Amino acid sequence: MIPMEEGPYYIARLDPSNLIGVGGIGSNRKFEAIDPDFNTIPGLYVAGMDSTMQYRNVYTITLGGSACAHNVNSGRHAAMNAKDYIASLK
């Protein structure tokens, strides 16, 4: 052991936690919402924790931060696909 002679010293309590989703609204690879028969619902997109149906069989809680990465990525892709959908209506 080595003495710590100079301060200041700080202490913090860190509690690890996981935010996981193993259900949610069904969606396809374009983050379009799907019905129970896997038909797309036109103009309805899903992102973030609401779209975690994709993880129903493969989610691993040992990969820290993966929910955050999914939230960012799904939001980005849902917005891009929604933009393309709106453009196709014109």
N, C-alpha and C positions, 0 to 999 in steps of 0.2 A: 504494500500500500504506500501511496505517496501523499503527503499532506498537501492540501490546497490552501495556500497561504494568502492569496489575493482574491478579493471579491470585486464587485458584488456577486452574490449567488442568487439564483432564481430556481423555483421549483414549480412544476406544472403536472397536472394529472392528465394523462392521455388515455382515453378509453377507445380501443379499436371497435369499430362497428361495421356492419355490412348492410348495404341497401341492395336488396335483390328483388327481382321480379320473376316469377315462374308461371305467369299467366298473362292475362291482359287481353286486349283487343286483337283479333286475328289480323294479320297483314301479310302482304306478299313482299317480294324483294324490292318493289318500288315504294314500299310503305303505304300502299293503298289498303284501306280497310277491306276485309273480306267477310262474307257471311258464312254461316256454318257449312255451306256446300262449296266453299272456296271460290265463290264468284265475287269479283270486285264490286265495291259500292262506288259508283262513279263520283268523282270529286271529293271523296272523303279520304283524308290521309291521317296517319297515326305516327306519333313520334314519342321519344322519351320512354319513361317507365310504362306508359300505356301500351307500348308496342313490344313488350317483352315476351309475347307468345312465341317469338322466334327462339327463345331460350328454353322452351319447355322441356327439352330432352338433353340439352348440352350445357346448361349454365354451370359454371364452376365458381364457387364462392372463394376459392383460394387465389383468384386473380384480382388483386386489389385495384380499384378504380375502373374496372371494366364497365360498370353501370354508367359511370360518368362519360366514358368514351362512347358508349352506345347512345346516350342521350344527345350528345353533340352531333355524332355522325347521322343518326336517324333524323334529327331535326333538319340538318342540312340537306339530306337527300329527299326528305318529304317535301321541303320547300321547293327544291329544284324540280321535282316531279309534278308538284302542284302548279308551278309556273308553266311547265310544258303542257299540262292538261288545260289550263285556262287559255293558252295560246292556240290550242287545237280547236277551241270552241268558236274562235273568231273567223 
